[in-house]
Structure formats: structure tokens, C-alpha cells
């Protein structure tokens, strides 16, 4: 315990401006009792980061309520484990991945709206947080995707504070977990794409190519084992989303038929008015959100997106979704854009029969409503997007 305290102190001092935050939160990274329900935590859905309200004020630095607590949803019992651990430095719109019993939280905007490049790592077994190698650049508005053989991939994003202009930082980076090392990869895509790991490829849908220009692009990046010939899956790309999409939730249903379905839920489905900044809620006049969801069966280069008659019941963006069997759970999001309105609802969609999907139902709501968060499983790599 003393050794851990010394380590945290050294890391905090080295980190400079984050020292007080780390020391303040040291109590949250001390090991808990061994009576924790590890089986539930290993199978559960971890809700990490995000916002409970929007950044306020007109002059930087701004302020927002960013929840430190991490809650875990058990899809077997549809119940919650609340405040399982806490982020030492709360962030929103960060990259988050789960892999082999650890959480990796990279970058994002902090509570003052400053963009970060820190890597916060949580170990389930020891119930402790440590600091990994910093991301090579400042980044927010991106995804962190696990791939086999101990790699994580960070997608395109922003390198500015939330009052910064839109800019496309499309350089992807790869993190090698055993060596705690980052590597630059290809330049591809745009910020706020919805991303998912599926059959060894990283599928990306939508995003912004300009401040107020949304796209429906769908493609898949192949990080080959040798990483010498990585690239998109084809010259034509995969089937585009039915409409332009920003902030949609993307997941995979590993259907009992053996056919993995790519599912896109909610999001902004029309170009916004105004000239939004990197943080889209600033300087926006209006935006159109959707309550629809769509699914695409393989082959993803040739198939057709299906739009069920059932809807989510509420239009939303910046929600998150994961599947358990033939069920999809959709967590939180914002139901408006000017200003954002945080949701704590958890919608459940039954995909037993994809040709006749019943109206979604709701289950026990989130302990803390959020948007701009991530929901992952801690034991990736998995085919559920993790």
C-alpha cells in the first residue's frame, strides 16, 4: 500500500497540473475488499466518463459537471453496481476501451473544457488506477478500439479545447499494451465517427467533415497482424448509413442465427445550423436528432440497411449501446442540442426476430444520466464492439 502511495505521488508530481486531482482522488484508487462481485464486473457493461450537463459560460475556461463515478450494468439481472470505481481525472468525449480486465481511458475534455492526452488505466483485479504513456497528441471526440494481440486503436478527433474551431485530426494511433507504447498509423476519416470492432476490422460510420457538414460514410479499417498492409477494406467502402449521422450509437448483435448484425442507433441525422465548434453544442443554432435505428447484415459491402418500424421512443445523440445475446441496451445520451438535455434512460431492444422487432422497452435507469460517455466490457477483445 505504501509503495502504491509513493508511486501515485511520483506520477502526480510528474504530471504537474493534474497533481492535485490525482492526490485528491487517491482514496478512489485504493483497493476495495475482495468481496466485490468479480463475476458480475467481468460480464458487466462499464459506463465511463461523459457529462451530466453542458459546459457553461462564454469565456474559456468553462465548467461542466463530469461524473467521476463509474457504474456497471449487469445484463443478466438488468441491475446496476453503482460507483464501482472513480476516474482520477473525469473526462468527456474520451476514448475508452476494455481489454483483459483493464479499462483504458485516453484524452477527452476535462471539467474546464481543456483537451487532454493522458492515459488512465484501471486494473479490475487490484482495483487500482495507474497512468500510462500519454497519447502522442491532444485528442477528444474519438473512439478507442481493442484489437487482438494486445493492441488498441485511436480514431480521428479534435486537438483543441471545447471553444476551438472544428479541425480534423485524422491521424490514427495504435497503442501496444505490453510495451506501453504509441505508434502513428494511417490518416483516415473524421472526428466523431461511430466505431465498432467486428471480425477483426474497425467499422466507422458518419462523423463531421466540416464544422456543420455531417456525412453518412461507412468504411472498415483492417489492422492486419503484421500492420504492414493496413487500409480500408475495399476501394468502394461498405454500405453508407441511410442518412448522415453524428453521435449515433454503433454496436453489433451476434445473432443466434450466426449472422452478426451491425446496428446504428439515434444520432444527429441532418446538418446543423450555425457554425458549431469542435464541441458541437457551442455556437449551434439547431440540429435534428432521430429516434430511428437501423441494422446491416453481412456482407457489409453489399447488403442493405433495414429500418424497423419500431423506434427508440426518444430522439437522442451521444448515447452508447452494447448487446447481450439478441438484446441491445442503449444508455443515456442527449435529447436536444440547444442546449443538450441529459438522459438516464436505458432502452432494451429485442433482436430475436430482426424482421419483426417489437417496440423497445426500458429497464432500470442509469444511476447517473450522461452523454459523451462510453460503455464497454472490461474483458475485450470481443465481437460485441467492446
C-alpha positions in Angstrom: 0.0 0.0 0.0 2.8 2.4 0.9 4.5 1.6 -2.4 1.3 2.4 -4.3 1.0 5.7 -2.5 4.6 6.6 -3.4 4.0 5.7 -7.0 0.9 7.8 -7.2 2.7 10.8 -5.6 5.6 10.5 -8.1 3.1 10.3 -11.0 1.2 13.2 -9.7 4.3 15.4 -9.4 5.4 14.4 -12.8 2.0 15.3 -14.2 2.2 18.8 -12.8 -1.2 20.4 -13.3 -3.0 17.2 -12.5 -1.2 16.6 -9.3 -3.9 17.9 -7.0 -6.6 16.0 -8.8 -4.7 12.7 -8.5 -3.9 13.2 -4.9 -7.5 14.3 -4.2 -8.7 11.1 -5.8 -6.2 8.7 -4.3 -8.9 7.4 -1.9 -10.8 6.3 -5.0 -7.9 4.1 -6.3 -7.2 2.2 -3.2 -8.1 -1.5 -3.4 -11.5 -2.5 -2.2 -12.5 -5.6 -0.3 -12.2 -8.9 -2.1 -15.9 -9.4 -1.6 -16.6 -7.5 -4.9 -18.8 -9.5 -7.3 -16.0 -10.1 -9.8 -18.1 -12.4 -12.0 -20.6 -9.6 -12.5 -17.9 -7.0 -13.1 -16.3 -9.2 -15.7 -19.5 -9.7 -17.6 -21.0 -6.2 -17.0 -21.2 -3.1 -19.1 -18.9 -0.3 -17.7 -20.3 3.2 -18.1 -17.3 5.6 -18.1 -17.0 9.4 -18.3 -19.3 11.8 -20.0 -21.3 14.8 -18.9 -24.3 15.4 -16.7 -24.8 18.9 -18.1 -23.2 21.2 -20.7 -20.2 23.5 -20.4 -21.4 26.9 -19.2 -20.1 30.5 -19.6 -18.8 32.4 -22.6 -15.1 32.7 -21.8 -12.7 29.8 -21.5 -12.2 28.0 -19.2 -15.7 26.8 -18.9 -17.2 24.4 -16.4 -19.2 21.3 -16.6 -20.3 18.5 -14.3 -18.3 15.5 -15.3 -19.2 12.3 -13.3 -16.2 10.6 -11.8 -18.1 7.6 -10.8 -18.1 4.5 -13.0 -21.2 2.4 -12.9 -21.6 -1.2 -14.1 -24.7 -2.7 -15.6 -25.3 -6.4 -15.3 -27.2 -7.6 -18.4 -28.1 -10.9 -16.8 -30.1 -9.3 -13.9 -30.6 -5.9 -15.5 -29.4 -4.2 -12.3 -26.6 -1.8 -11.5 -23.5 -1.8 -9.4 -23.0 1.9 -8.5 -19.7 3.8 -8.1 -17.6 0.7 -8.6 -14.6 3.0 -9.0 -13.9 6.6 -9.9 -11.9 8.3 -12.7 -9.0 10.1 -11.1 -9.5 12.8 -13.7 -13.1 12.9 -15.0 -13.4 13.5 -18.8 -16.0 13.5 -21.5 -15.8 12.6 -25.2 -12.7 10.5 -24.4 -11.5 7.2 -25.9 -12.3 4.3 -23.7 -11.6 0.6 -24.2 -11.8 -2.6 -22.1 -9.2 -5.3 -22.6 -8.3 -8.3 -20.5 -9.5 -7.0 -17.2 -8.4 -3.4 -17.6 -10.0 -0.1 -18.6 -8.1 2.3 -20.8 -9.3 6.0 -20.8 -7.5 8.3 -23.1 -7.8 12.0 -23.7 -11.1 13.8 -23.7 -12.2 17.2 -22.4 -11.8 17.8 -18.7 -14.3 19.7 -16.5 -12.9 23.0 -17.6 -13.2 22.1 -21.3 -9.4 21.6 -21.8 -8.4 18.9 -24.2 -6.3 16.1 -22.6 -3.8 13.5 -23.7 -3.5 11.4 -20.5 -3.9 7.7 -20.4 -5.7 6.5 -17.2 -5.7 2.7 -16.7 -7.8 0.8 -14.2 -7.0 -2.8 -13.2 -10.0 -4.8 -12.1 -8.1 -7.4 -10.1 -6.1 -5.0 -8.0 -8.8 -2.3 -8.0 -6.2 0.4 -8.7 -5.6 3.2 -11.2 -2.3 4.0 -12.9 -1.1 6.4 -15.5 0.1 5.1 -18.9 2.1 6.7 -21.6 0.5 9.9 -22.7 -1.3 9.9 -26.1 1.1 11.4 -28.7 -1.2 14.4 -29.3 -4.1 16.2 -27.6 -7.4 14.5 -28.6 -11.1 14.5 -27.9 -14.2 13.3 -29.8 -12.8 9.9 -30.8 -13.0 6.2 -30.1 -10.5 3.7 -28.7 -11.0 0.3 -30.2 -9.5 -3.0 -29.0 -7.9 -5.4 -31.4 -6.5 -8.9 -30.9 -2.8 -9.4 -29.8 -2.8 -6.6 -27.2 -3.4 -3.5 -29.4 -5.8 -0.6 -29.1 -6.6 1.8 -31.9 -7.5 5.5 -31.5 -9.6 7.1 -34.3 -9.8 10.6 -35.6 -10.7 13.5 -33.3 -10.0 17.1 -32.2 -6.9 18.6 -30.7 -8.5 21.8 -29.3 -10.3 22.9 -26.2 -14.1 23.0 -26.5 -14.1 26.6 -27.6 -11.7 25.7 -30.5 -12.8 25.7 -34.1 -13.6 22.4 -35.9 -10.5 20.7 -37.1 -10.0 17.2 -38.4 -7.1 15.4 -36.7 -7.4 12.2 -38.8 -4.1 10.6 -37.8 -4.9 7.2 -36.1 -2.7 5.9 -33.4 -2.0 2.3 -32.1 -1.2 1.5 -28.5 0.7 -1.6 -27.7 -0.3 -2.6 -24.2 2.7 -4.8 -23.2 5.2 -2.1 -24.0 3.1 0.9 -23.1 3.9 2.5 -26.4 2.0 4.5 -29.0 2.6 4.3 -32.8 1.2 6.5 -35.6 -0.9 4.6 -38.1 -2.9 5.7 -41.2 -4.6 9.1 -41.7 -8.3 8.2 -42.2 -11.8 9.5 -41.5 -13.1 12.4 -39.5 -13.9 13.3 -35.8 -16.9 11.8 -34.1 -17.3 8.8 -36.3 -19.2 5.9 -34.6 -16.8 3.0 -34.4 -17.0 -0.7 -33.6 -14.8 -3.8 -33.7 -16.2 -6.5 -35.9 -14.5 -9.7 -37.2 -11.0 -8.1 -36.9 -12.0 -4.9 -38.7 -12.9 -1.5 -37.2 -16.1 -0.2 -38.8 -16.7 3.5 -38.8 -19.9 5.4 -39.7 -20.6 9.1 -40.1 -18.9 12.0 -38.4 -18.2 15.6 -39.4 -16.0 16.6 -42.4 -16.5 20.3 -41.6 -18.0 22.3 -38.8 -21.6 21.8 -39.9 -21.2 19.1 -42.6 -22.2 15.6 -41.5 -21.6 12.5 -43.6 -23.0 9.0 -43.9 -19.7 7.4 -44.9 -19.2 3.8 -43.8 -15.9 2.0 -44.1 -13.9 -0.6 -42.3 -10.2 -0.4 -41.4 -8.2 -3.6 -41.4 -5.3 -3.7 -38.9 -3.6 -6.7 -40.3 -1.4 -8.8 -37.9 1.8 -7.5 -39.5 0.4 -3.9 -39.7 2.4 -3.6 -42.9 -0.6 -3.5 -45.3 -3.3 -2.0 -43.2 -6.0 0.0 -45.0 -9.7 0.2 -45.7 -11.5 -3.0 -46.7 -12.2 -2.1 -50.3 -12.0 0.7 -52.8 -15.7 1.3 -52.7 -16.2 1.0 -49.0 -19.1 -0.5 -47.1 -22.8 0.4 -47.4 -23.3 4.0 -46.3 -25.7 4.8 -43.5 -29.3 5.6 -44.5 -28.7 9.3 -43.6 -25.8 11.5 -42.5 -25.0 10.7 -38.9 -23.3 12.3 -35.9 -23.2 11.0 -32.4 -25.0 7.7 -33.3 -24.5 4.6 -31.2 -23.0 1.7 -33.1 -22.9 -1.9 -31.9 -23.1 -5.5 -33.1 -25.7 -8.1 -32.4 -24.1 -11.6 -32.6 -27.5 -13.0 -33.5 -28.3 -16.6 -32.5 -28.6 -17.4 -36.2 -24.8 -16.9 -36.5 -25.2 -13.7 -38.5 -23.6 -10.6 -36.9 -25.8 -7.6 -37.4 -24.2 -4.1 -37.4 -26.7 -1.8 -35.7 -26.7 2.1 -35.8 -29.0 3.9 -33.3 -30.0 7.5 -33.0 -27.7 10.5 -33.6 -28.0 13.8 -35.5 -29.3 13.0 -39.0 -29.2 16.4 -40.7 -26.6 19.1 -40.9 -26.9 21.5 -38.0 -27.4 25.2 -38.5 -24.9 27.7 -37.3 -21.2 27.1 -37.3 -20.5 24.7 -34.4 -17.1 24.5 -32.8 -15.2 21.3 -32.0 -17.7 20.8 -29.2 -20.8 20.8 -31.3 -23.1 22.3 -28.6 -21.2 25.6 -28.7 -22.3 28.0 -31.4 -25.0 25.8 -32.8 -28.4 27.2 -33.7 -30.4 24.0 -34.2 -30.0 20.3 -35.1 -32.2 17.4 -36.0 -32.0 14.2 -33.9 -33.5 10.8 -34.8 -35.2 8.1 -32.8 -34.7 5.5 -35.5 -32.3 2.6 -35.5 -31.0 0.6 -38.5 -29.2 -2.7 -39.0 -27.0 -4.1 -41.7 -26.3 -7.8 -42.2 -23.2 -9.2 -43.9 -21.7 -8.8 -46.4 -21.3 -5.2 -45.2 -20.0 -4.1 -48.6 -23.1 -5.4 -50.5 -26.0 -5.5 -48.0 -28.9 -3.1 -47.3 -29.6 -1.2 -44.1 -33.0 -2.1 -42.7 -35.0 0.5 -40.7 -37.5 -1.3 -38.4 -40.9 0.3 -37.8 -40.1 0.3 -34.1 -38.2 3.3 -32.7 -36.4 4.2 -29.6 -39.3 6.4 -28.4 -37.0 9.4 -27.9 -34.7 11.1 -30.3 -31.1 11.2 -29.0 -27.5 11.6 -29.8 -24.2 10.7 -28.0 -25.8 7.6 -26.4 -24.0 4.3 -26.2 -25.1 0.8 -26.9 -23.9 -2.8 -26.3 -25.5 -6.1 -27.0 -26.0 -9.2 -24.8 -27.2 -12.2 -26.8 -30.0 -11.0 -29.1 -30.7 -7.9 -26.9 -29.3 -4.4 -27.3 -29.1 -1.9 -24.4 -28.9 1.8 -25.2 -27.5 4.0 -22.4 -28.2 7.7 -21.9 -27.5 10.4 -24.4 -28.8 13.9 -25.1 -32.3 14.5 -26.4 -31.7 18.1 -27.6 -28.8 20.2 -28.9 -29.5 23.8 -27.9 -28.8 23.2 -25.1 -28.2 19.5 -24.6 -30.6 17.6 -22.3 -29.1 14.6 -20.5 -31.0 11.3 -20.4 -30.7 8.5 -17.9 -32.9 6.0 -19.7 -31.8 2.5 -20.7 -33.6 1.2 -23.7 -33.8 -2.5 -24.4 -34.3 -3.8 -28.0 -35.1 -7.4 -28.7 -33.5 -8.7 -31.9 -34.7 -12.3 -31.6 -36.6 -11.8 -34.9 -34.8 -9.0 -36.9 -37.7 -9.0 -39.4 -40.3 -8.1 -36.7 -38.7 -6.1 -33.9 -41.1 -5.1 -31.1 -41.1 -1.6 -29.6 -38.1 -1.1 -27.3 -38.8 -1.2 -23.5 -36.9 0.5 -20.7 -35.1 -1.1 -17.8 -33.6 0.3 -14.6 -32.3 3.7 -15.4 -28.7 4.8 -15.2 -27.6 5.8 -11.7 -26.2 9.0 -13.3 -27.6 10.2 -16.6 -24.9 11.1 -19.1 -23.9 11.9 -22.7 -20.5 12.0 -24.3 -19.7 8.8 -22.3 -18.5 5.4 -23.3 -19.9 1.9 -22.4 -17.5 -1.0 -22.7 -16.9 -4.5 -21.4 -13.7 -4.9 -19.4 -12.7 -8.2 -20.8 -12.2 -7.4 -24.6 -11.3 -8.3 -27.2 -14.9 -9.3 -28.1 -17.0 -9.3 -31.1 -19.6 -7.0 -29.4 -17.6 -3.9 -30.1 -16.3 -3.6 -26.6 
